[in-house]
Amino acid sequence: MKIDSTGARWRKSSHSGPDGNCVEVAFLADGKVAVRDTKDNGFGPVLKVAPAAWDAFLNGFSSGEFNRA
């Protein structure tokens, strides 16, 4: 399914380096959050998640849940 991100304001972290290994996030008009790879912006796949899922991801990231052992 193609996600309509028309008018989305994509944001990339200020911590992103010049190597292009980054993701961008946009908050869509329908309340969902869209995530895409900066290398494929405009052409590659877009992941669309509910705000609660995005919040859970951010909380897990902040708490170190995704750190490798």
C-alpha positions in Angstrom: 0.0 0.0 0.0 1.4 3.4 -0.9 1.3 5.9 1.9 0.2 9.4 1.0 2.8 11.7 2.5 1.8 14.7 0.4 2.5 17.9 2.4 4.4 16.0 5.1 7.2 17.9 6.7 10.1 15.5 7.0 12.6 16.0 9.8 16.1 14.5 10.2 18.0 14.4 13.5 20.6 17.2 13.9 22.9 14.4 15.0 22.9 12.9 11.6 26.2 12.7 9.9 27.1 13.3 6.2 27.2 9.5 5.4 23.5 9.3 4.6 22.7 6.5 7.1 19.8 8.3 8.6 16.0 8.2 8.9 13.5 11.0 8.6 10.2 11.3 10.5 7.0 13.1 9.5 3.8 13.7 11.5 1.0 13.1 9.0 -2.4 14.9 8.8 -4.2 11.7 9.9 -2.3 11.6 13.2 0.1 8.8 12.2 3.9 9.0 12.1 5.8 8.2 9.0 9.4 7.1 8.9 11.7 6.7 5.8 15.3 6.2 4.9 17.0 9.4 3.8 18.8 7.7 1.0 15.5 6.7 -0.6 13.5 9.8 0.2 10.7 10.3 -2.2 11.2 6.9 -3.8 11.6 4.2 -1.2 9.3 2.6 1.3 7.6 4.6 4.1 6.7 3.0 7.4 3.5 4.4 8.9 2.8 3.8 12.6 0.3 4.9 15.2 1.4 7.7 17.6 1.3 5.2 20.6 3.7 2.9 18.7 6.1 5.8 17.9 6.0 6.9 21.6 6.8 3.3 22.7 9.7 3.2 20.2 11.1 6.5 21.6 10.7 5.3 25.2 12.5 2.0 24.4 15.3 3.9 22.6 15.7 6.3 25.5 15.8 3.6 28.1 18.4 1.6 26.2 16.1 -1.3 25.3 17.6 -1.5 21.8 21.3 -1.5 22.9 23.3 -4.5 21.9 24.7 -6.6 24.7 
